[in-house]
């Protein structure tokens, strides 16, 4: 009989120890009894690391993304590659490096200051009441990173835009396609806006989307949400990546009396 109790404890104790608490806490080591370490708590304190520099270096060391660009001028291609890959001098991080940085922060094996910031940001941006685990976030970031690896990007012409998406958007994706169509407004915007747009579209390619319209962020901040749709809003993901990657938050316009 004692042997039976021991067997039952071996089966059920790991399940009792495992949790899916929100916000995300990093996985424990292989010695952890949980069969799914990513869902276990590990309230550890680690040293701060410059994840942004590490990810930027990794992105630079890896083959630079060479998307299939169609219908684009040489000038447009140059702007697209800069938004995707950055400037190569680590002064401006492109969309690819930002997603890599965010994923690296969440993959930490200890509760670093960067991970704490990402935890707080995810709660503010995605919503505190939603049931979510870090596994969901890291899986989506992994899909976004893959989407940015060799994206199919095309410069939209009027004939390509049957539903007039370009009248109100810098880019769009047609359901059932894996092509990101870049609108004229994409090329009229800043490098920063272009990088954010590519992160936004990569989340769509990863299955993120709202059923009723599209929400956009007026401000990218670790403390504000763009939409009540939580994880279904692509700009929430773009804002979260901005936050987790340590990119500068936007400042709201301050209205003062005359």
N, C-alpha and C positions, 0 to 999 in steps of 0.2 A: 504493500500500500504506500509506504513512503516513496518508493520509486515512481508510483503513479503521480503523486503530488509533485514530485520533481519534474516529471515530464510535462504536466499541465503548466507548471510555472514557466518552463522553457518555451512553451508555445504561446502563452497569453501575456507574459510579462512584457516582452518587447512591444506588443500592440498597445498595452496600457501606457508605456513610456512615450510612445510616439504621439506627436500632436500635430495639428495643422494651424497653429496659432498665427494670427495676423497682428502686427506686421511680420515680415519675413525675418527669420533668424538663420544664421549660416549652418551648413551641415557639419556634423561632428566627424571625428576620425573613423577609420574602419573598425576601431574597437567598440564603437557604439552598438548596442544590442538591436537597434531598429533595422529592419530589413530595407527600409526606404530612408536612408540617412537624410536626404534633402528635406524631409518633413519633421525632423527632430529639432528640438530646441538646443541651442548651444550658446548660452549667454557669456561668451568669452570676450575678453578685451585684447585687441591687438594693436600693433603700432600703425601709425598712419603711413600710407604709401602713396606715391604719386601715380595713381592709376592712369590718369590722363596721359602722362608722358610715356608710360609703359605701353599703353594701347596704341598711341600715336607711333611709337617706335616699331611695334609689331605690325601695324598697318603699312608702315614704310618698308619694312623688311620683306613683307609678303608681296606677291605680284600685285601691282596696282590694278584696280578694277578697270577693265576695258569693255565697257558696255557696247551693245550693238546699237549704234547711233544711226538713225535713218532720217532723211529729210532735214538735216541740220547743216547750217553754214559752219565754216571753220571757227568763226568767232563764238557761235553757240556751243560748239563742241568743247572749246576751251573752257567756257563758263561751266558747262556740265561736269567736266572732269575735275575742275577745281572744287565744285560743290560736293562731289562724291569723294574725292581723295584728299582734299585739303591742299595747302600750298607747298607741302614738302619741307617746310621750315619750322613746323610745329607752332607757328604763330596763329594759324587758322586751321582748326580741325574740321575735316569734311564729315559727311554723314556716316561714312563707314567707320571712321575712328571713334565717333561719338557712340555708336551702338556697341562697338567692341569695348569701349571704356565702361559703359553702363553694365554690360554683361559681366565684365571682369570684377566690378565692384560687388555685384550680387553673388558672384561665385566665391567670394572670400570665405576662408575657413575660420575666421574670427570676427567678432563684432567691432570692426574698424570704424573710425569716425565717418569715413565715406559711406559705409553701409548704414550707419545710423541716419545720415542725411537722406539716403535713398529710402530707408524705411519711413521716415517722416514725410518725405515727398510723396511716396506711393499712397500713404493714407490720406493726404490732403488732396492729391490729384485724382485718384481713382475712387475714393470714398471709403470712409471708415466702416460703413455698415455692410460692405460686400464681403462675402466669404471668398477668401483667396489665399493661396500659398505662394511662396517664392518660386516653387516649381513652375507655376503658371507663367509668372513674369519671365523667368529665365528661358523657358521654352519659346515664348513669343519673341524675346530678344534674339534667341538663336535663329529663329525663322527669319527675322528681319535682317540679321547679319548675312544670312545665306542669300536673301533676296538682293542685297546690295553687292554681293560678290561679283555677279556678272548680269546686271539688270538689262532688260530690253527697254531702251529709252528712245522715244521718237519725238521729233518736233512737230507739233500738230499744225496742220493746215486747215483752212475752213472746211474743206471736203472731208477731213477726218473727224470733224466735230459735229456729228449729226444732231446732237441734243444741245448744242450751244453751251457746253460746260465751260469753255474758255471765257465766256462773258463774265463769269464770277469766280473763276478759280485759276491758280497758277499751273495746275496740273490735274489730270484725272485718269482714272482707270475704268475700262469698260468691263462689266461683269462677264466672267467667262474667259477673259483674256489675261495675259501676264505681261502686257505692255503698259508702260507708264508714258502717257502722252503729256508732253511739256508745252504749255501755252505761252503766248507772247508775254503775258505778265510775269512768267517765271524769269525771263531774261531782262525784264525791266527792274527786277528787285535786286536787293543786295546779296552779297555772298552768303551772309548769315541766313537770310530768308530762303535762299535756294537750298542750303544744306538742310534746314528744317523741313522744307517741302519734301525732299527726298526721303528723310526719315519718316515723315507722315505717310508717304506713298508706300514705303516698305512695310508699314504696318498693315495697310490694305492688302498687299500681296501675301501677308501672313494670316489673312482671314479676319482682320478687324474691320468692323463697319457697323454703322447705325442703320436701323430699319427705316427711320423717318428723317430724311435729310442729312445734313452734315454740319457738325459744330466746329467752330474755329476759335483758337485762343487769341484774345486781344493782347494778353501778356503771358509770357513763359516764366513761370515762377514755381519754386518748390512748395509754395504755400497756397496755391490757387488751382482750382479745377476749371477746365474749359467747358465741361458738359456733365450733366447728371447721368449720362449714359455710361460713365465709368470706363470699363475696359473695352467698350464697344466704340469709343470715340478715338479716331486716329490721332487727332491733335492732342488728346490726353497722353497718348503714348509718346508723341514727339516732345511734349513738354516734360514728361517723366525722364526720357533719355537725356534731355538737356540738363535736368536736375541731377540725375545719378552720375552723369559724366563730368559734373563739376563745371559746366559752362555757365557763363554769367547769366543771371536772371534779368528780366526786363524791369525797368522802373516805370511805375504808373505816372501818367501826367498829373501834376499837381496844379489844381485850379486855385488861384489866389485872388483876393479882392483887389480892386483898383485903389 
